[in-house]
């Protein structure tokens, strides 16, 4: 029998204390009135979760456009939490750590999973380098790529790590190969109530050349005429979610992510995927960077490389890994990229800030 959103698992603990609905309401009130900013976010969500409505509101990250406020059914969040629990064999009394902002869907879902599945959840302040109690073993945590990269020396006591909010680059991928913890990259968005697909990143049983995203059970995928992913999640909604993510479907339940449709560059009639080019360059550029375009009278769009640096002179031999159409025609430096709350680079906003400074 599927739990309903108005129930709290009897095994649920938060920061080592058992809570029922009434006690959680008191905790929420206390956090809202007296807590640190990250605790206030937790309090705000718990207050919304425990009210008489069957829905909450959640804001999208704004990484691909203007942030939106979405109305999400609480039962849909419960169903999503159960799907994750089933995939990772999470059981009551398993330990978990919340180190993501509770104002984002990723943080909200860690709380929901714990309340519904009966997990023992600890919460720490969300930071780029997280504070983990090294004396305690954790079964499950969710991190952004930046958090994981900055905390590699503090995740030895963790069984399963899921990483989301931004793509995992090659540097991080290499760094996690020696970790004992099983690390998975997630694919999802606020519209799908957290992740709907998982890609294992380390500790393979056999040699895998190109790990793919595997969709969770009872989810179906297809592509539209743009080659963008279309998702059907029956336990969330009767409606399909049409994304702007260009993918290659390998089998009925697996896919390879190629990039954002709204990032595709048409340069002189050649369509280029910035994310594909970035993946080829990641081993050769130490600073944060992204590939985008600016208008060009001849090509229509001119491919450029944007680097987070005051003055970085790139050795153009790094472009030898690219084909002739993929080579940037200009290199641009920006001292500081714009970011979302999860640390995801906001490309359009970063580029616009640079353009606004031009004479």
ABEGO torsion letter per residue (X at the ends): XBBBAABBBAABBBGGBBBBAAAAAAAAAAAAAABBAAAAAAAAAAAAAABABABBBBBBAGAAEBBBBBBBBAAAAAAAAAAAAAAAGBBBGBBBBBABBAABAAAAAAAAAAAAAGBBBBBBBBBABBBBBAABBBABBBBBAAAAAAAAAAAAABABBBBBGBBBBAAAAAAAAABABBBBBBBEBAAAGEBABBBBABGBABBBABBBBBBBBGBBBBBBAAGBBBBBBAAABABBBBBABBBBBABAABBBBAEBAAABBBBGGBBBBAAAAAAAAAAABABBBBBBBBBBAAAGBBBBBBBBBABBBBBAAAAAABBAAABBABBBBBABBBBBAAGBBBAAAAAAAAAAABX
